[in-house]
């Protein structure tokens, strides 16, 4: 039986969990002052131990000068002191490495490319400001046309730049403060599983952002948007990744498939279709269950498609995957049916059911063309979405999560499988609603990252090809 209350149930569950932990995050988030104070204390201990060793050495020096052999107990004591110094130094080093790991890496290619982007963005406003300066120095009359030009060519573009960089700095600060509980570091690793470093660079980084944050055009920065800065939101990174390179790289092939140019208004649909292909059901659940708005499904803003169109695109890509890979896993069809019923039921419950407006209905045929075209292009350039072996591992992980048990990770496991297992467990009708899987799923994801770090570099993950 399909759960028609799925969207409301999961969203209420998520918001309750997020609100409950908000105060804990604010009070328990790592504090740089506390961390540095701890390190100062550790270094003081190292200095004390070093002074004790120095006193022992001074005593030995005096003994040698007086032709007295060092006492055996003093040698043993010095050895203990040296071991203590080494242990304390290792602890300090470990703490510094933890701080470094938590910090956003504002260095190297990221700084270079962000600086280049900033220079490009401010060149035009600076040129216009120079014109203003010349006009003021010449004391020419100032009229309405000048003010209009100043507003549209200087003030508005400058405000956009300020907003974008405030969002960037805010995201970096949130990540450094561990307000996201380290989930952006997990997202960094997820991106590496479906990116070709030769094409898109080695240092894409994720920062937290609000759902309605200013669109960011900065290279190498991917934003993990609220509603959740938890493992449940990680599939969204595949949507953001689309703008980091695949859209440009695949442009020519897509144009050949659709027999025409790919328009700016197509990018939203293509990003959803791409993310669904790369992440599988995990992206479909994250987007439809957590993100799309059933109370206003037909509202579109600018080039962004209406949420009803987005849901159609996601389900259409899953159906494409079912057509070819249903033999590997029947769950594509099950997921489509579950989400279609839940989405339509949520629209009806929210009073937004009924015929689609003309502008939405007109977008559906175009969306179908884009999904089919992208499917064909990805099939030629990317390996199969997931192998039979990989799906077997997903089901194994799902059962462990529902049972509240932990077992050894299967060989070659990847984060995408963990995310699919987590979502399939979360929406399983047999799950106890009081059972919060968040911590267990995040622990499994971090365990997966550690296992990948130990694996030989350069290997392909099961079911994964690189763009």
C-alpha positions in Angstrom: 0.0 0.0 0.0 1.4 3.4 -1.0 1.7 6.0 1.7 -0.2 9.1 0.6 1.1 11.0 3.6 4.7 10.3 2.8 5.7 13.9 2.1 4.0 15.5 5.1 5.2 12.7 7.4 8.9 12.9 6.4 8.9 16.7 6.3 7.4 17.0 9.7 9.9 14.4 11.0 12.8 16.4 9.5 11.7 19.7 10.8 11.1 18.4 14.3 14.6 16.7 14.3 16.3 19.9 12.9 14.5 22.2 15.4 15.3 19.8 18.3 19.0 19.7 17.5 19.4 23.5 16.6 20.0 24.5 20.2 22.5 21.6 20.7 24.4 22.7 17.6 24.6 26.3 18.8 25.8 25.3 22.3 28.0 22.4 21.4 29.5 23.4 18.0 33.3 23.4 18.1 34.6 26.7 19.4 37.9 27.9 18.1 38.7 29.6 21.4 38.0 26.4 23.4 40.1 24.4 20.9 43.0 26.8 21.0 42.8 27.0 24.8 43.0 23.2 24.9 46.0 23.3 22.7 47.7 26.0 24.8 47.2 23.7 27.8 48.7 20.7 25.9 51.7 22.8 24.8 52.2 23.9 28.4 52.4 20.3 29.4 54.9 19.6 26.7 57.0 22.5 27.9 56.9 21.2 31.5 57.9 17.8 30.4 60.7 19.3 28.3 62.0 21.3 31.3 62.1 18.1 33.4 64.1 16.4 30.7 66.4 19.4 30.5 66.9 19.3 34.3 67.8 15.6 34.1 70.3 16.3 31.3 71.8 19.1 33.4 72.2 16.7 36.3 73.9 14.1 34.1 76.3 16.7 32.8 77.3 17.6 36.4 77.7 13.8 37.1 79.9 13.4 34.1 82.0 16.4 35.0 82.5 15.0 38.5 83.3 11.5 37.1 80.1 10.1 38.7 78.0 7.6 36.5 74.3 8.6 36.0 72.0 6.7 38.3 69.9 4.0 36.7 66.6 5.3 38.1 67.4 8.8 36.7 67.8 7.3 33.3 64.5 5.5 33.5 62.8 8.6 34.7 64.2 10.6 31.8 63.1 7.9 29.4 59.6 8.2 30.8 59.7 12.0 30.5 60.8 11.8 26.9 58.0 9.3 26.1 55.5 11.8 27.8 56.8 14.6 25.6 56.4 12.6 22.5 52.9 11.5 23.4 51.9 15.1 24.2 53.4 16.3 20.9 51.4 13.7 19.0 48.2 14.7 20.7 48.8 18.4 19.8 49.5 17.4 16.2 46.3 15.3 16.1 44.2 18.3 17.4 45.8 20.6 14.9 45.1 18.2 12.1 41.4 18.0 13.2 41.2 21.8 13.2 42.8 21.9 9.7 40.4 19.3 8.4 37.4 21.3 9.6 38.6 24.5 8.1 37.5 25.5 4.6 40.6 25.3 2.4 40.8 28.9 1.3 44.0 28.4 -0.7 45.5 27.1 -4.0 43.2 26.9 -7.0 40.1 27.9 -5.1 41.6 31.3 -4.1 42.9 31.8 -7.6 39.7 31.0 -9.4 37.5 33.0 -6.9 39.8 36.0 -7.3 39.6 35.7 -11.1 35.8 35.5 -10.9 35.6 38.5 -8.6 37.9 40.6 -10.9 35.6 39.8 -13.9 32.5 40.7 -12.0 33.8 44.0 -10.6 35.5 45.2 -13.8 32.3 46.7 -15.3 31.0 48.4 -12.1 34.5 49.9 -11.6 34.6 51.2 -15.1 31.2 52.8 -14.6 32.3 54.3 -11.4 35.3 55.9 -13.1 32.8 57.5 -15.5 30.9 58.9 -12.6 34.1 60.2 -11.1 35.0 62.0 -14.3 31.5 63.5 -14.5 31.7 64.8 -11.0 35.1 66.3 -11.6 33.9 68.0 -14.8 30.9 69.4 -12.9 28.5 68.5 -15.7 24.8 68.6 -15.1 23.3 65.5 -13.5 19.9 64.4 -14.8 17.4 61.5 -14.7 19.2 59.5 -17.4 22.4 59.5 -15.4 20.7 58.3 -12.3 19.0 55.5 -14.2 22.4 54.5 -15.7 24.1 54.6 -12.3 21.3 52.5 -10.7 21.2 49.8 -13.4 24.9 49.6 -14.3 26.6 50.3 -10.9 24.3 50.0 -7.9 22.3 46.8 -8.8 25.3 44.8 -10.2 27.4 45.8 -7.1 24.6 44.7 -4.8 24.5 41.3 -6.5 28.3 41.0 -6.1 28.1 41.9 -2.4 25.2 39.4 -1.8 27.1 36.6 -3.5 30.3 37.1 -1.6 28.4 37.6 1.7 26.8 34.2 1.0 30.2 32.7 0.3 31.8 34.0 3.4 28.7 33.0 5.5 28.9 29.5 4.1 32.6 29.2 4.8 32.0 30.5 8.4 29.2 28.0 9.0 31.3 25.1 7.7 34.4 26.2 9.8 32.1 26.4 12.9 30.9 22.9 12.2 27.3 24.2 12.2 26.6 21.6 9.5 28.1 18.9 11.8 30.7 18.1 9.2 28.3 17.0 6.5 29.9 19.3 3.9 33.1 17.2 4.3 31.1 14.1 3.4 29.6 16.0 0.4 33.2 16.8 -0.8 33.9 13.1 -0.9 30.6 12.3 -2.6 31.4 14.8 -5.4 34.7 13.0 -6.0 32.9 9.8 -6.8 31.2 11.2 -9.9 33.7 13.8 -11.1 36.6 13.4 -13.5 39.4 15.5 -11.9 41.0 16.0 -15.3 37.9 17.8 -16.6 36.4 19.6 -13.7 39.3 20.2 -11.3 40.4 18.5 -8.2 39.2 20.9 -5.5 35.5 21.4 -5.7 34.3 22.3 -2.2 30.8 22.3 -0.6 29.5 25.0 1.7 26.1 25.2 3.4 23.5 27.7 2.1 19.9 28.7 2.5 17.3 27.3 0.1 16.6 30.8 -1.3 20.2 32.0 -1.3 21.5 34.1 -4.1 22.6 32.1 -7.1 26.4 31.7 -7.0 28.5 31.8 -10.1 31.8 31.1 -8.4 34.0 28.3 -9.8 34.7 25.3 -7.6 32.1 26.2 -5.0 29.0 23.9 -4.6 26.3 24.9 -2.1 24.4 22.4 0.0 21.1 24.1 0.3 18.7 23.9 3.2 16.0 22.2 4.0 18.7 20.0 5.6 22.4 20.1 6.3 22.3 16.4 7.0 23.0 13.2 5.1 19.5 13.4 3.6 20.4 16.5 1.6 23.6 15.1 0.1 21.9 14.0 -3.2 21.3 17.7 -3.9 25.0 18.1 -4.6 24.6 16.2 -7.9 22.2 18.9 -9.1 24.6 21.7 -8.2 27.5 19.8 -9.8 25.7 20.0 -13.2 26.7 23.7 -13.4 30.4 22.9 -12.6 31.1 21.4 -16.0 28.8 18.6 -17.3 26.3 21.1 -18.8 29.1 22.6 -21.0 30.9 19.4 -21.7 27.7 17.7 -22.9 26.2 20.7 -24.7 27.2 19.6 -28.2 25.9 16.0 -27.8 22.6 17.3 -26.4 22.2 19.7 -29.2 22.6 16.8 -31.7 20.0 14.7 -29.9 17.3 17.4 -29.6 18.1 18.7 -33.1 18.5 22.3 -31.8 20.2 24.5 -29.3 20.0 23.9 -25.5 18.4 26.9 -24.0 19.0 28.5 -20.7 15.5 27.6 -19.5 16.4 23.9 -20.1 19.2 23.9 -17.5 16.9 23.3 -14.5 15.3 20.2 -16.1 18.7 18.9 -17.3 20.2 19.3 -13.8 17.3 17.3 -12.3 17.6 14.6 -14.9 21.4 14.4 -14.5 21.2 14.2 -10.7 18.6 11.5 -10.9 20.8 9.5 -13.3 23.9 9.9 -11.1 22.3 9.4 -7.7 19.4 7.1 -8.5 16.3 7.0 -6.2 18.2 8.9 -3.4 17.9 12.1 -5.4 14.3 11.5 -6.3 13.4 11.0 -2.7 15.4 13.9 -1.4 14.0 16.4 -4.0 10.3 15.3 -4.1 10.0 14.4 -0.4 12.0 17.3 1.1 12.2 20.1 -1.4 9.4 20.5 -3.9 6.4 22.6 -2.9 3.0 20.7 -3.3 1.1 23.8 -2.3 2.4 25.8 -5.3 3.5 23.1 -7.8 2.8 25.3 -10.9 4.7 28.4 -9.9 7.9 29.0 -12.0 10.4 31.7 -11.4 12.6 33.0 -14.2 14.3 30.1 -15.9 13.5 27.7 -13.1 10.8 25.2 -14.0 7.7 24.7 -12.0 8.0 22.0 -9.3 5.4 19.9 -11.0 7.7 19.8 -14.1 10.7 19.0 -11.9 8.8 16.1 -10.4 7.9 14.9 -13.9 11.5 15.1 -15.0 12.8 13.1 -12.1 10.2 10.4 -12.5 10.8 10.3 -16.3 14.5 9.7 -15.8 13.8 6.9 -13.3 11.5 5.3 -15.9 14.3 5.5 -18.5 16.5 3.7 -16.0 13.8 1.1 -15.3 13.4 0.4 -19.0 17.1 -0.6 -19.4 18.1 -1.6 -15.9 14.9 -3.0 -14.4 16.5 -6.5 -14.6 19.2 -5.3 -12.2 16.7 -3.9 -9.7 12.9 -3.7 -9.8 13.0 -0.8 -7.3 13.1 1.9 -10.0 9.5 1.1 -10.9 8.5 0.8 -7.2 10.1 4.2 -6.4 8.3 5.9 -9.4 5.0 4.6 -8.3 5.5 5.5 -4.6 6.7 9.0 -5.4 4.0 9.7 -8.0 1.2 8.7 -5.7 2.8 10.6 -2.8 3.4 13.8 -4.9 -0.1 13.8 -6.4 -1.7 13.1 -2.9 0.3 16.0 -1.4 -0.9 18.4 -4.1 -4.5 17.3 -3.5 -4.1 17.7 0.3 -2.6 21.2 -0.2 -5.5 22.2 -2.4 -3.3 22.4 -5.5 -4.6 19.4 -7.5 -6.3 19.8 -10.9 -5.3 20.4 -14.4 -1.9 21.9 -15.1 -1.9 25.5 -16.3 -1.0 26.0 -19.9 2.5 27.2 -19.3 3.3 24.1 -17.2 1.5 21.7 -19.6 3.5 23.2 -22.5 6.8 22.5 -20.6 6.1 18.8 -20.2 6.8 17.7 -23.9 10.0 19.8 -23.9 11.0 18.2 -20.6 10.5 14.7 -22.0 12.7 15.5 -25.0 15.4 16.7 -22.7 15.3 13.7 -20.5 15.4 11.3 -23.4 18.3 13.2 -25.0 20.3 13.4 -21.8 19.7 9.7 -21.1 21.1 8.8 -24.5 24.1 11.1 -24.0 24.9 9.8 -20.6 24.6 6.2 -21.7 27.3 6.8 -24.2 29.6 8.7 -21.9 29.0 7.3 -18.4 28.8 3.7 -17.2 25.6 2.0 -16.2 23.8 3.7 -13.2 24.3 0.8 -10.9 25.2 -2.9 -11.2 23.3 -5.9 -9.8 26.1 -6.3 -7.3 25.8 -2.7 -6.2 22.0 -3.0 -5.7 22.5 -6.1 -3.7 24.9 -4.1 -1.4 22.3 -1.3 -1.2 19.6 -3.8 0.0 22.1 -5.3 2.5 22.8 -1.8 4.0 19.1 -0.9 4.1 18.3 -4.0 6.1 21.1 -3.3 8.5 19.9 0.3 9.0 16.3 -0.8 9.7 17.5 -3.5 12.1 19.7 -1.0 13.9 22.7 -3.3 13.4 26.1 -2.7 12.0 28.2 -5.0 9.9 31.4 -4.9 7.9 31.1 -2.8 4.7 31.0 -4.8 1.5 34.2 -4.4 -0.6 34.2 -1.4 -2.9 31.2 0.3 -1.3 30.6 3.9 -2.3 28.7 6.8 -0.8 26.0 6.8 -3.4 25.0 3.3 -2.3 24.9 4.4 1.3 22.6 7.3 0.4 20.2 5.1 -1.6 20.1 2.5 1.2 19.5 5.3 3.8 16.6 6.8 1.8 15.0 3.4 1.0 15.2 2.6 4.7 13.7 5.9 5.7 10.6 5.6 3.5 10.1 1.9 4.2 6.6 1.5 5.6 7.9 -1.0 8.1 10.2 1.6 9.8 9.2 2.6 13.2 8.5 6.4 12.9 10.3 6.9 16.2 13.4 5.4 14.7 15.7 8.3 13.6 18.2 6.9 11.0 20.2 10.1 10.6 23.1 9.3 13.0 23.4 5.7 11.8 23.4 6.7 8.1 26.0 9.5 8.7 28.2 7.1 10.6 27.9 4.6 7.7 28.8 7.4 5.3 31.9 8.3 7.2 32.9 4.7 7.6 32.6 4.4 3.8 34.9 7.4 3.3 37.5 5.8 5.6 37.3 2.5 3.7 37.7 4.3 0.4 40.8 6.2 1.7 42.4 2.9 2.4 41.6 1.5 -1.0 44.2 1.6 -3.9 43.9 5.0 -5.7 42.6 5.1 -9.2 40.2 2.2 -9.0 36.6 2.3 -10.3 33.8 1.9 -7.9 31.1 -0.7 -8.5 28.5 0.6 -11.0 30.3 3.9 -11.5 32.0 5.4 -14.5 33.5 8.9 -14.5 32.4 11.8 -16.5 
